[in-house]
């Protein structure tokens, strides 16, 4: 078994465990000028105290309708939710690779979408290229960073103390 397949099995175990939670943190946004983005990282902790993963949020400073929630396991992406406009001048179209057809996914994605581990795992193991390429349309309406945060916690089965369910909005305002 290749190392990437072993790591993929470890990701499966990590995602399936119900005993992971947001670690103690003081959430705050930082501006990354080189990317023109606001970012916030929230560490995830196992019962042993090990922190193998991070829930990361990012928002474009130029286009406030573009926002992402991502889970990284040992600095490798295993989940991403992208909120984007569905109409207007900044709409982005995402062509999907041909192999997503066998998963029953559309060849073109416009608007909000999610990159799931289950739709990308086999391709990562097959190619040894750890990228979340396959996208699935995301039908839930998200209007605030709080809604995205709560949805992400539930989807990823992350426990959080009551005071960790709320995170600050972006310092400079905008949709999120």
N, C-alpha and C positions, 0 to 999 in steps of 0.2 A: 504494500500500500504506500502510495506517495505521501510526502510530508503535507502537501496541500490537502489531500483527502483526509489525513489524520486531523489537520486543523479544522477542516469542514465538519468532521464528526464532533469536535470540541465545541464548535459554534452551535451545532444542533443541541448539544447538552446544555450549553449556556442559555440558549433561547427557551428551551423547554423547562428549565428550572423555575420554580415559582418563588424561590428564595433569593431574589436579587432586588436591590433597592437603591434609591438615590442616596449617595453618601452625604455626610454633613458638608454643606457648602453655603456660600453666600453668593447667590447668583448676581452677576452683573455683566452688562454688555461691554465689550471692548471694540474699538474701531480699528480695523486692519486696513490702513491706507492703500497698501499695494494692491489689494483686491477690491477696494471701495466697498467693504462689507462690514456689517456689525456682526459680532460672534459672541456666543456664550457656550461654555462647556460645563456639563454637569457629570461628575464622576458617578459610576455605578459600582456598588459594593456587594460582594457575596457574604454569606454568613461568616466565613473565615476571616473577613476583613480585607481580602484581596480585591483590588480594583483592576479588573481586566477590561473594562469597557467604559465608554464615555458617550453620553447623549449630547449631541452638539446641535446648536441652532445657528442659523446664519440668515441674514437679510441683506439684500442689495440696498445700498444707500441711494442709488440712482432710480431704482424702480421698486417702490415699497409694496407692490403687489407680488413680488417674487420673494419667497421665503422657504426655508428648508429645515427639516428636522432629520438628523442622521444618527444612527447608532454605529459606533466603531468598536470592534472587539480586537484588542491588541493592535490598535491602529489600522485595522482593516475594516472597510465598510461592509455592514451586513443588513442595513436597512436605510432607506431614505424616502422621505415624503416631501414632494415639491409642490408648493402652492404657487400657481401662476395664473395670469389673466387668461380668460377664454375668448376675449375679443378686444379690439383696440389696437393701437399702433405697436405695442410691445409683445404681442402674442408670438409665442415660439412654437414651431412644429418640430416634433422629434420623430425622425425615421427610426424604426426598429430594425434590428438585424433579422435576416431571413429565418433563423432558427427559432424565433419566438412563435412562428406559425404552429409548430408542433405543440406549443403550450396553450393554443387557442387565444393568443393575444393579438390585438390589431397591429397592422404594419405601420400605422401612424398614430401618434399621440399628440393631442392639442389640449393644453390646460393642465389642471392639477393631476398629478400622477404619483404612484408609489413604486419604489424599487424594493421588492421583497426578496428575502433570502430564498424562499422556496422556489421562486421563478428564476433565480440566478445561480443557485448552488451547483447544479450539474454542469453548467457551462464553465464555471470557475474551476471545478475539478478537472474537466476535460481539457481546458486550454492552459491551466496554471496561470491565468490572467485574472487577478482578484479585482474585478470591476463589476458593479451592478448595472448591467447594460439593459436588461429587460425591464420594461415599464408596464404598469397596469393602470388604467384610468382610475382616478380617485373621485368618487361621487359625493363625498361629504362636503358640506359647505363650512368653510372656516373663515371667520371674520376677525378673530383676535389671536394673539400669540397664546393666550390662556387656553383657548379651545384646542389649538394644535398641541400644546403641551399635555393637556389632559387626555386627548385622543392618543397621543404617542405613548404615554404611560400605560394606558389600558391595553393598547395593541401589543406592546412589548412585554406585558405582564410585569411591570416594574412597581414595586411597593414604594410608597413615599409617605413620610410623616405628613401630618395635616399642613404644616407650614411650608412643605415642599411642593404642594399642589399648585401654588401660585408663583409665578416668576414675573419679574418686572417687564413692562412694555419697553419698546425701543426708546432711547433717550431723545431722539429727534422727532418723535411722533410718526405719523403715517398710518396706513391701513392697519398694520400690526403694532 
